[in-house]
Amino acid sequence: MYIDYMKTIMIRDDIYRRLVEIKGDKSFSTIIEELIKESKEARNGRLMKFFGILNEDEAKQLEEDTKKVREDLNEAFSGHVSSN
C-alpha cells in the first residue's frame, strides 16, 4: 500500500522562478518528477555508449585490477584506523 505524503522542501528563489517558468498548468511535483525522469534517461544514455567497448579479456583484467586496488585501499585504511 502506498501512502502519499506531502513534504515541504526549500529551494533558492532563482530555482523556484525557473520551475515556475516551465511549470505551466502542471504541479510542481509533476515537473520535478519529469525532470528526474529526464535526468535518469540522460545518464543512462551516457553510460550506454560505453556498453560493450571492452572485449572479455580486457573486462576481466579491469575487474582484477579494480579488485586489487580495493584490497590495497582496504588494507591501507585498516592499518591507518588501527594505528589511531
MODELLER restraints for C-alpha pairs under 7 A, 6 or more apart:
rsr = mdl.restraints
at = mdl.atoms
rsr.add(forms.Gaussian(group=physical.xy_distance, feature=features.Distance(at['CA:23:A'], at['CA:31:A']), mean=6.23, stdev=0.5))
